[in-house]
């Protein structure tokens, strides 16, 4: 059983144009098959915790760049939870460690599919205009990150170790929609990442 409170709708303040897409995403987030696919263990999110699976997903999708605890308090207040029961930042970290990042990839692909299926979207001479953008990202120093992304030496004497990632996304220019995004090792070429975007369209 998965606890529902007010069943908040993602982006409830958005325009009517995207309302159906957002409601479809909200529905999927509460589906047990989706939950089972995207928890890292069969034991994860089975207890009645403050951050259940669905609340965690919705919170992370709406989260800004502010203080974690302040945003946690604001979210749980908006869905009618008593301040005495607001979870801590530590509870957020523990819940995130049980969640597969594939959940967000699946939701993004569903949102794009629903948008193009249900909306009259902008085109140029009957074509979508898609663009690629990429950059590099300096990652926090941690052994798990170093294992995944490696360590590269920087500085005049090449004595400053850093873990970097290459990031890239595919964007529908006319409709303001991110269709696919990727993060990979610094040594990965932008061309290879572009082909991955195309294969995932």
Buried (B, 14 or more C-beta within 10 A) or exposed (E): EBEEEEEBBBBEEEEEEBEBBBBBBBEBBBEEEBBEEBBEEEEBBBEEBBBBBBBBBBBBBBBEEEEEBEBBBBBBEEBEBEEEEBBEEEBBEEBEEBBEEEBBBBBBBBBBEBBBEEBEEEEEEEEBEBEBEEEEEEBEEEEEBBEBBBEBEEEEEEEEEBBBBBBBBBBBEBBEBEBBBBBBEBEBEEEEBBEBBEEEE
